[in-house]
Amino acid sequence: MLGTDRPGGGRGDARLVPAGVGVWAVAWILLGAGVRTSVWVGVGLVVGAIGVGVLRGLLPLERGRGIAGLAVLTLTCCAATAFAVAGRHVAVASSPVTHAADAESHSRVELGLVISGDPRPRAGPTLPGRPEYIVPARTEWIETDTDRVPTRVAVVVLASGPEWWELVPSQRVTATARVVPADSTDFTAALALARDPPRDVSAARWHQHAAGVVRERLRESSAVLPQPERALVPALVTGDVSELPEETAEDFRVTGLTHVMVPSGAKLAIMTGCVLGIARAVRAPVWVTVVGGAVMIAVFVVVCRPEPSVLRAAVTGGIALLALALGRPGLGLAALNAAVVGLLMFSPDLARSFGFALSVLATAGLLVLSPRWRNRWTPVLGPAVAEAAAVALAAQIAVYPLLVVLSGEVSLVAVPVNVLAGVMVPVATITGFVVAGLAVVWMSVAELAVWVPGAAVAWINITAEYGARVPHAAVPWPDTMAGILLLTFLLVCAVVARGRIGRVVAIAAVLALVTTVGIQAVAPGWPPRGWALVTCDVGQGDGLVLSAGRSRAVVVDAGPDPMRMHRCLRDLSVNEVTLLVLTHDHEDHVGGTSGVLRHRSVEAILTTARVATGSRADVLAGTDAPLHVATPGQVFRAGDWELRVLWPEPDATHDDNDDSVVLRADYAADRHPGFSVLLTGDIEEPAQRSLMDAPDLDADVLKTPHHGGGTTDPGFVNAVAPRISVTSLGLDNPHGHPHPDTWDALVESGGENLRTDLDGDIAVRPGPEGPVAVTRGPEQHRYRCRSPRLRCRSRLRCRSPHPHHA
């Protein structure tokens, strides 16, 4: 760590591990408890520490007294953490901001705020009326009916407008906002919903202003690079992902390279190690080396912002530098645990921060595992390759269980991709910081020099892009406690087993892990075998996929989010789109078009004249695929499907919803009866009434019009008489979909009614008695099977086509 560790560490390194683990467990548990529970736990731990301390004095053996001393230290640190949590709970519960948020009126109030973090865009698509940015802040005062009350608690501002986006940490502002409960465990007192721009904006502190200038100049100098390199250089150097394309972020996620785009402890180690290396090369005194390292740590924290992983690395590095100054290098694991204890006692909410946990686990893996593996592999692979492979494998193994919690997947390409990309991360980091410094004083030189880190990040991006294209680059793994414990057990067996019996256990564990992952890759639980139609869970929008053969499909609408649509198609192994249908020009149907086109070819496009000249015209033109304007009577064939256009009428004037393309799709199965699907876009009552006289309107499967809104005519549902209806909508959407009257009409039709907000992805496949629906389950339930009569694999949650069988 920072070039101050001895290979393998010392025997005393592990003495602080119990304190680190104990403090983390206490903070994690008590974050969800109240003040009284936290206080009583703290009192109990103090009593326990006193009791063990008394017992320690009675023990005759030195070793026993040493163990008891560590127990006293652990219990004391845990008690201090419990009281710290209690104090934070009291501060939040007693704040007038919390009381205002809990009030039923949720009236607008005046707040004095200090910006505590960089504004960041909200996840998901930008929709009218939806706040664009998340702005972390802390309050200084709140204006009540009688007075201005000082208070200091954390809030999160949801706002829109460039005035909010341009704020930097340490600026003071006045805001008028509606405060609502935050419903979080990180001591955030409230969410502040601000419609108006901030007022009385003060200047930032000098160091934050300087950091803002460095970040801005780095963005400007990187603008000469092509995308995504122009966004990747600021992301890799300072963690600025404001301009990063979503598809690039997805490639990095799938290949386990997300850590490259955040200001991690590894980058701080690179920069501080560079300073220490220069100091040693010129034979500078120890105090100069320590001061230089400390200055580098301070600059890194200010420029890259005090994110949880940066704070962990900064404190760990500071302890390592202190050890170097005292002539005791090589205490890497002890420094890591001391940093964990200190940070969690000071800021207990870090206990539930995934960024903090990933940083700690990855560093622990590097300190404990990589030196031994590097030494063992060096005679075979050479020092450079052995070092890169050991670091990548050690870090990845350490964080695998937590990554499963986050994504429900195990990446098969993470280690090789990290080895290939890792050789360029130090180059990009060091030269990127040099460019950032040059950009402040000499922009023209910086614009030339930026091509060096640009070339390095281009290599990293190529490894991520091609790694993400590998079939089954990430395979599903249960994110339940049983799945996480199983993965952890297998990894531990493979790593720590020693001796002849140990080698047998390790080989068995590795075989079990490889077999389990291989089965998921070769025969994944999703999609079900023989699927014909899948309604993707894309949130509040539509995205349907019709199988047209191996790796080929018809896509009807793309939802609002490119990444959610891309993931659905990736999970279905769709590489070629024979026909892309965009029913109408609304964001919740066409916003994810770029996700459909990502790494895929499109043979033809069917849409309306409005879409052809609307918001996605440039995207569609870039496909070079022939574009067909929908006209009733048109017929398209793809695989076992025949699609016939029923609507809209030519030259008719409708609003956007009633201008939707309506398709009847007939599926011809080999071994089972075929079935028909009616794809309705967002048509409302006028268009539905016009279609009720159309021949062959009845269908086995109905895609509910307009997400089940209140604009569906019950007579239309009766005319279709579906055996299965699928309603595509987002969980807790603000539109009240599905409307009770529409849902009642679907229920009264006698078919099986499924919805993506509750059932997740919905597949339909042919069966001996007609179409059968199989649901994947929403993200939080994908490993549970609701029907006790049917067996399910992996992510499948099975359904019978008949309600009385469910």
N, C-alpha and C positions, 0 to 999 in steps of 0.2 A: 504494500500500500504506500503510494507516494515515494516509492523507492527506499523506504526505511525498514522493510521487513527482512528477516532472515528466512530462507526457504523452510517451509514447514512450520514456522512459529515455534514458540517455546511451550514447555509443559505447563507453565502457570497461566497460559493464555485463557484456558477454559474456566478459570475460577470465577469469573463474573457471569458466566452463562446462566446459572440459576437465577441471579438477580435480574438479568435482562429478560429471561422468559417469564419470570414471576411478575415483574412490573408490567410487561406487555399484557399478560393474562388479566391482571387486576384492572388495568385501564380499559381493556376491550370489554370486559363483563360489566363494569360499573358505568360505562357510557350509556347503557340502556337502562340503568337503575336511577333511583331518585336520590335526594340529598340524604335522607335518613339512612337508607341502606349503605351509602358510601361512608357515612360517618361511623356506623356500627362496624363495618368491615375494617375501617382504619383503626378503631379502638381494639378490635379483636387481634389485629396484626401487631399492634404495639404490645398488648398483653403477651402474645406469643413470643415476641422478641425479648421481652424482659424475662419470661420463663426460661427460654433457651439460654439467655445470658447467665442466669443463675446456675442452670445445669452445667454450663461450660466450666464454671469455676470448680465444680465437684468432680470433673472427669480426671482420671489419673494419667491418661495417655496424651501425649502431645498431638498425635494425629486426630484423636477424637476432639480435642479442643479446637484444632484447626477447622474441622468440619462444622463444629458448633458455631465457630466465629463466622464462617460463610453463611450459615443459616440465619444468624442474627443480622448480618448485613442485608441478606435477601429480604427478610421480614421487615426490616426498617425501611428499605427502599419501597417495598410494596405498600407499607402504611403511609408513607409520604405521598405516594401516588394516589391512594384512596382519598386522602384529605384534599389533594389538589383537585381531583374530580369533584368532590363535594363542593369545594369553593367555586368552581366553574358553574356547577349546577345552580348554586345560590345566586351567583351574579346574573345568570340568564333568567332564572325564575322571577327574581325581584325587579327586573328592568321594566320601566314603563313601556319600552318598545314591545316586549313580550305581552304585556297587558293590553296594549293597543291591538296587537295581532289577534289576541284571543277574543276581543270584543266582536259581537255579532254584526255590528254595523259596518266594520272594515272601512271606516271613513278615511279620507285623505288627510295626511298629517305632514307637518314640516319637520325635516330631519337635517341635522348637521352631520356630514359624513367625511371621513378620511378614507381615501381610496387605498386599499391594502394589497391589491393585485392587478395585473393587467386585464383589461376587458377582453373577453373572448366570445366568438360567435356561438350562438346556441346550436346544439346538435339538431339535425333534421332539416327539412326543407323550410325555406322562408315563405310564410303565408301572410296574407293581409291581416293586420291587427295583432299579429304575434310578435312579442318582443324579440329583437334581433340579437341582443348582447346580454351576457352575464357579467356583472361587475362586482367583484368582492370588495367589501368595505366594512368599516366599523363606525359606530355612531359616536358622536361627541355630545349631542343633545337632541331632545325631541320636544316639539312645541305642543303643549297640552292646552286644554281649555282655559287654564288659569295662569300658567307660567311656562317658562323654558326650563326643562329639567335636564341636568347633565346626566349622561349615562354612557357607559363604554361596553358595548357588546357588538358581536359580529352580525352583519346582515349581508344578504345577497340582493343586489339591485338587478331587476329585469327591466331593460329599457331599450329604446331604439334611437337612432340618430347619430350623426357624426360627432356631436358634442360629447356623447358618452364614450364613443370608440376612441377618441383622441386623449382620454385621461390617462395619467400614469400614476403609479403608486406614490403616496405621500401628499397628493393634492387634496385640498379641502374644498368641499362644495356644499351648497344648500340644495335640497331636493324636496319637491312635493310628491308624495307617493302614497299609495294604499298599501298598508302592511297586512300580511296574512301569515298564518303559522308556517314555519319552515318544515316541520315534520322531518327533522334530521337528528343525528346523534353527534354532530360535530360542533355543538354549542353555538350554532347559528340561531339567533333569536327570532328572526323573521325574514320573509321575503318582501322586498319593497318593490311594488309595481309602479314604475315611474312613466308617465305619459309625456311629460314636459322635459325639455333639456335642463341640465344642471345650471344653477345660478351661483354667483359669488365665488367663481372658481379661482383658487389661489395658485401661486406658482409652486412647483414641486421643489423638494429639497435639492440641494446642489448635486448630491451624488446620484439621486434618482433622475434628475434632469440630464446629467451626463450620461447615465446608462441609457436613457431614452434616445439621446442623440446618437450614441454608438449603434443601437439597434436600428434606428432609422437610416443611418448612413450605410450600414451593412446591407439593408434592403435595397437602397438606391444603387449601390455598387453592383449588387447581384442582378439588377434588372437587365444587364447586357447579356446574361445567359439565357438559353432557351428553357422552357418548362420541361420537366419539373425541376431542373437544376437550380433555376433562379429562386424557387421556394425552398429547396432542400438545403442550400447553404445557410440561410438564416435559421432554419429549423435545427440543423445539426449543431451550429455554433452557439446559438442563444436560446434555442427552444421556441423560436417565433414561427408558429405554423399557420399564421393568418392567411397565407396565400397558397397553402399546400393543397393540390388537387385531391379530391376524395379517393379517386382510384389509386393514387400513389400511396396514400395512407392505408388503404385496404391491402395492397401488396405487401407493405411492411408489416402489417398485423399478421397476415397469413404465414409469413416466413419468419416470424419471431424477431423482426428487426425494429420494432417500435421504439426500443430503447435508444436507437440511433437518433431519433427525432426529438428527444427530450434532453434537458440538461442534467445528465446523470452523474453519478459519482465516478464512473469510469472516465468521463471527460475531465472532471476536476483532477483526477489522479494523473491523467496524461499531461495536463497543463502544469500542475505542480511538480510532477516528476521531471518535466522539461526544465523548469527553473532550477530544481535541485541538481540536475545533471550538469547544467551550465556552471552552477556554483562550484561543483566538485571539479569540473574540467579546469577551471581557473584557480583551483585550490583556495577558495575563499574560506575565511574562518567559519566555524560552526554557527556563530551568532548571525553572520551575514546570510548563511544558507537558510536558517530558520526564519529570519525576517523576510527574506525574499519569498519563501514558501507561504508565509502568513499573508503577505500582500497579495499574492496570486489568488489565494483562497478568498480574500475579501473582495477582490475585483470580480472574480467568477460569480460569487453569490449576488453581488449587486447587479451585474450585467444580465445574468441568466435568471434572476429572481429567486427568492428563497422558497423554492418548491420543496416538498417533503424529501425527495431523494437528494436534492442539493444540500439541504440542512443536515441530513444524516452524514453525507460525505464531508461536509465542511467541519462538523464537530469531530468526526473520526480523524480527519486529516489534522485538525488542530491538536488533538491528543497525541497523534503520532509525531508531530513536530516538537511538542513538549518533551516527549520521550527522547527524541533525537538530541534536543538541547541538554537533557539531563544525562546523556550518555547511555540510554537504555533503548536502543532501537530493537525492532523485531517483535513488538507487542501488538501485532495487528488485530488478533481476535479479541484481546483485552480492550483495545481502543474501540473496536466496533461495539462491544457490549456496554462499555462506559458511555458511548454516544447514545445508544438506545435508551439506557436508564435515564440519562440526563434529559434527553429530548422528551421522553414520555412523561417524566415528572413535571417538566415545564409546559408541555403542550400535550395533554392526554388524548386529544382527539386524533393524533397521529396513529393511535393504535388501530384505527379502522381505515387508515389510508392505504389503498392498494399500492400507490406509488412508493410509499415509505416501506411497506412490506417487501415489495419486489426488490427494492434497493438493498435492504438488509440481507435478504436471502441470497441474492446474487453475490454480494460481497463475501458472505460467509462461505458460499461455495468456492469462490476464488481462493480464499485464505486456507480453507481446509483441504480441498480436493486437488486443485490445479497444480500445486508444487510437486506432489507425489507423482501425479500422472505425467507432468512435464519431464521429470527426471527419468521416469521409466521409459518414456517414448523417445527421448532424445537420441539414443544410439541407433534407433531404427529410422526415425523420420527426420532427424536433424533438429537443431535447436529452434529455428524459426517456425517450422511447421508444427513441431511438438508444442511449443508455447501457444500458438494460435489455436490448435485443436484442444489442448487442455483447458484453456480459458473459456472457449466457447462451450465445450461439453460440461464443464463444472458449473458455469453460470446457468445453463439451460436446465440441467438436472435439478439444481436447487430451486428454480422457480416453476418447474412443471406443475406441481400440485396447485399452486395459486393461479397459474394461467388457466387451468381447467375450470376453476371457479369463475373466472372472468369470461371465458369464451365457450366452455363446454367442448373444447377440441384439444387434440394433441397434434402438434405440428411435426410432420415427418422430415421436413427439409430445414428445420431451424438450425441444427448444428452445422451441416455443410455450408448453408448460406451464410451463417455468422462467421465461419472460418474464412470464406472467400471475401466477405465484406470487411471483416475485421482488420485486414492488412491496410485498408484505406481510411479507417476511422481516425487513427492518430494523425495521418497526413491532412485530412480534411479539417480536423479540430485545430491543430496548431496553425496551419496556414490560414484557416478561416479567422482565427483571432488576430493574426497579423494583418489580414485584409481589413478587419474591423477597425484596427488602430490606424491604418493608412487612410481609410475613408474619412476619418475625422479631420485629417490635416491635408490630404492630397488625393482628391477624388479621382483624378485622371489616372494616377498610378494605381490606385485601388481597383479601378475598372479593368486594368490589364492584369493585375496580380490575382484577381478573383477567378481567373480561368484555371488556376492551380487547384484550389479546393473544388471548383466546378467539375474538373476532370475526375477528382476523387469521388465526389458524390454521384457522378454519372456512372462510375463503376458500381457503386453501392446500389444505385437504382436498377441497373441492369441485372444484378444478382437477385434483387427482390422481385423484379418483374418476371424473369424467367423461372425463378423458384416458385412463384405463385401459380404459374401455368402448369406445373407438374401435376399430373392426375393424382387426386387425393392428397394434395400437399398438406392439408389439415383434415384429420378424421375425427368423428364425434367420440367423445368420452363422457360418461355420466358425471354431471357436476353435483351429484348427491354426495352426502357424507361418505356413504359406502364406496362410491367410485373414487373419491379423493383418497380415502384411506388405502384402498387397494393399490392405486398408483404409487402412493408414498411407500407402502410396504415393498412393492416390487423394486422400486428404485433403491431403497435402503439395502435390500438383500443383494442387489447387484453391485453396490458400492462397497459395503463394509465387510462382506464375507471374506474370510481368510482360511488358509490351510486346505487340506484335501476335501474335507467335508464342506468347508466354506465355498470352495470353488464349485462343487456340485450344486450347492444352494444358489450361488450366483448364476451359474449357467441355467438352472431351472427357472430362476426369476426372469432372466433376460429372454428365455424362450417363451415364457408365459406372456411377458410384455409384448414381444414381437408378434406372437400368435394372436393375441387380443387385438392389437392395432391392425395386423394384417387382415383379420376377419372383417374388421370395420371398413377397411379400404376395399377389399375384394367384394364383400357382400354387405354393404352398409344397410342399416335399418331403414333408411329413407333414401329415395322414394320406394314405395311398395312395388313388388314385382308386377309387371304388366300394367303400370299406371297409364292412363290415357289423358287425364286432365288434372292439373293442379292449380288451385287458387292460392296464390302466394300471400303470406301474411306481410303486407307492405305498409301496415298502418291504415290511416284514413285515406284510402284510395283503392284503385283496382289494378291487379296484375295477374293475368291468367296465362297458363302455359298448356298447349296441346301437343302431345308427343307425336312427332312425324317420322319416327324411326330412330335408330341409334345415334345419339348426340345431336339430333335435329328436332326442331319444334316450331310451332306457330305461337307467337306471343301476342296476346290481346291486352293492350294497355301496359303501362310501365310503373304505375304507382307514383308517389311523390318523391321518393328517395332513391337515387341511383344505386347506392350500396346495398340496400335491402333487396332490390330487384336483382342485382348482380349476384348476391349470395344465394338467392332462391334458384336462379338458373345454374349457378355453379354446383349447388347440391344436387340438381337434377342432371348434371353432366351434359348440359346443352352447350354445344360449341358452334352450331350453325342455326340461324333463324331463317326458315324458309319463307315465312310471311310475318311481317310486323304490322299489327293492326292498332292504330291509335284512334279511339272512338270519337274524341272531341278535344278541343283545346283548353282543358282545365289542368291546373298544376298537379292535382291528385291523380291524373291519368297519364300525363306526358312528362312530368318532372323527372322521372327516373329513366328517360330514354337513353341517356349516355351510359347507364348501367347495363342496359340490354346490349348495347353496341360494344361494350368493353371486351376485348379479345375475341369477338365473335363477328362472323360475316352475316350479312343480311341479303337475301335474294330478291325480295320484293316488299313493298310497303303499300298498305291499304289505309286510307284515311279520308277525311273530308277536305273540302277546298279551304276551309278556315285554318285547319292544322297545317296544310301544305304551305300556307303563306304566313303562319303565325309564329309563336315564340320559339318553336323548334325547327323552323325552316332551314337554318344553317346547319344544324346537326343532321337533319335528314339528307340535305344535299351532299354532305360529306361522305355518305355511305355509297354513292354511285349506284344505288339500287333503283330499279324502275318504280315510279310512284303512281298508284292507281287511286283515283277519286271514286269513292263508294257510290254505286248506283244500284237500285233494287234490281234483282235478277242476275247480278254477277255471280259467277261460281268459281271457286278456287279449290284445288285439291292438293293435299299435303299428306303423304303417308296414307294412313287408313281413314283420314278425315275428308269430308266434302263440306265446304263452307259456302253458304248462300247468303247474299246480302238481302235483307228485308227492308232496310230503312237507312238513311232518310230519303224522302221523296225528292226527285230532281227539281231544282229551281224553286223549292218551297222556302219560305222564310220562317225560321224557328229561332227560339233562343238557343243558347249554347248547349243546354242539356238535351233539349228535344232534337238537336242536330246530331246526336250521337249515332254512330254506326251500330246497327243491330244485325247480328248474324245468327243464322241457324246452322249448327254444326252437327253433322251425322257421322257417327263412328261405326265402322264395320269391323267387328272382331272375328278372329279365326275360329276359336273354339267355343265362344259364348255368344249369346244374342248381342247385337249392336245396341246402341242407344243414341239419343239426340240431346243436344244442349242448346239452350237459347241464351245468347250473350247480348245483354240489353244496354250496356253502357249506363248512362244516367238519364234515360228517357223518363219523362214525367207523364201526368195524366193525359194531356192532349195527344201525344204520340202513342201512348198505350191504347187509347180508345180507337185511334186510326188503325192500329195493328190487329185489333181484336177480330176483325172480319177477314184477316189474311188466312189463306189455307195453311194447314200444317203448323199452326201456332203451338199446338200442344207439344211438350217436350219432357223427356225424362229428368233432365237437370235444368234448373233455372238459376242463372246468375241474377240475383235480386237487383232490380233497378235502383240506382241512386243510393246505394249503401243502406237500403231499407228505410229511407226517409219517408216522411208523411205525404209524399206525392205519388204514391202507388195506388192505383185503382184496384180494389178487391176483385172486381170482375176480371181484370187482366190476369191475376193470379189463378182464378178459377178456370179461365180459358186455357192457360198453359197446363194446369193440373200436374205439377212436377212431383216426381217421386222423391227427389232430393233438391233442396234449395241451398245455395251458398251465398252468404252475405259478406261482402268484403268491407270491413270498417276497422277503425282504430279503437283501442281500449279507452274508455272514459272520454270519448271525443266531445267537443263542445257543441255539436249540432244536435245532440239527443238521438243519434241513430243507434239502433233501429227504432223507428217510431212505433209506439204500442199498437196502433191500429194496423200498421203494415205487418208487424210480427203476428198479431192475432189472425190476420188473413192467411199468412203462411202456415200457421198451426192448424187452422180450420181446413186447409186444403188436404190434410191427411198425410203429407209427406214427411221426410226427415229434414230438419232445418238446422244447418250448421252455419257458424259465423267465425271469422278469422280472429276476432278479438278474444274469443274464449277457446277456440279450437286450434288456433295457429294455422299452419299450412294444411290445406284440405285437398286430398287426392281422390279421384274417382277412377275406378277400374272396372272392366266388364266382369260380370259374374254369371253363374248359370241361370239365375232368375232375374237378371237385369243388372244395372250399375250398382256398385258397392262403394261406399265412402269410407276412407281411412284418413284419420286426422293425426297430425304430427304433435299437436299440443302446443300451446304458447310456450315461450322460452322457459318460464318458471315451472312448467309441468311436463316437459318433453320426455321424461323418463318414467311416467306413470301411465298405466293402462286402466281406464275407467271401467271397462266392461269385464266382469269376472268370467264371462262365458268364452271369451276369445283370448288367445295368446297373442302377445305382441313382442316385437324385437326392438331393442335399442330405443329409438325415439318414437316409435309408432304408438299411437293410442287408437285402438281399433273401434270400429262402429259397425253395427248391423244396419242394412238399409231399411229395416222395418222398426218403427218406434217401439212396438211392444217387445222387441227382442233386446232393446238397449238396457 
